[in-house]
Amino acid sequence: MLNGKEMIERGIITGPIEEENISQHGIDLNLIKVERLICVGTIPRKGKTRLPEYIEVKPIDGFWQLKPGVYNIVFAQGCNVPSDQMLLIRQRSSLLRCGGSLHSSVFDAGFSTELLGSVMVLHHPIDIEVGSRIAQIYNHECTRVEKLYDGQFQRDCQRATT
């Protein structure tokens, strides 16, 4: 497992990173966009996933005022996952202690994006300031893979996130 500084030096995590983002075992991520899930998505046995619709939640006086529910969230940082790495995102303890959790899929070797995203589930109302560090991304080293990720979410080609 690489520490946060090593992840930056190797170009695995990109985008705005300040000293406060670098943690012992990863990089803290800054929340820049929140969208509430509003309808059903579809996951076929074969073919591409059709994402559900989301509606953007606008901050009020610099804070998102969020109710319990499921949210698509976007961070200011991106990634370039090398062929011998995989990444995961976890919530920071501050979010967990306020009744929220993050659920991250595996970011496979070869995946690249300018803006990382995840799913946040809230069990209680919460106010989150724009730019807050609510998550941490960390890596696992693995055997180098030959077939790198080249799926529908590569480089945010599924849908715009800005």
Steps between C-alpha positions, in 0.01 A plus 500: 500500500633841403478799731333821385823671396603200286159497328552864400864451394398212270218706345232258619291779658466824303337838543514749784684352797609699803707384796178436700388248233800272554431234761699206630343245265345701220363833383200685642251602230317835481128491422402736214164370371199318643211345305199322652392173338142542370416197286591143417810393306540177304778241520465249215662157501682601181564848366538832670348624823241775470552736789203639691411865476638740755408855587777734610474636853610863514684624808347776711748744656783258421334190649302211357201440727434132442217273607525122543536330163740386230730749330747493213798707609795647312842593635751763385770234453547247220709190445717305258515141626819317395499138387621375841249689717133520593331776700214518750323794666380499862319764698697695758392444858340847519242400236439162659447656845240735346297208360641473148688232315676474164490201273779471247545257219849380417692744282672250272848509351490724192207713620547873452278796585536872570233493774455202731152410617324270741162438657406646838216361712365724775297363788454839672484861378841664466650829386826464304711798402612522137857372470490298822722194527242225553680202344841341464633308200758230552673237290575131497797375305429197286660285237541701179206442268517492122139584422444852636157649569338646189132495596211741467611723788857562376584872506141589594368414153168367643377844600640841579582564865557871492 
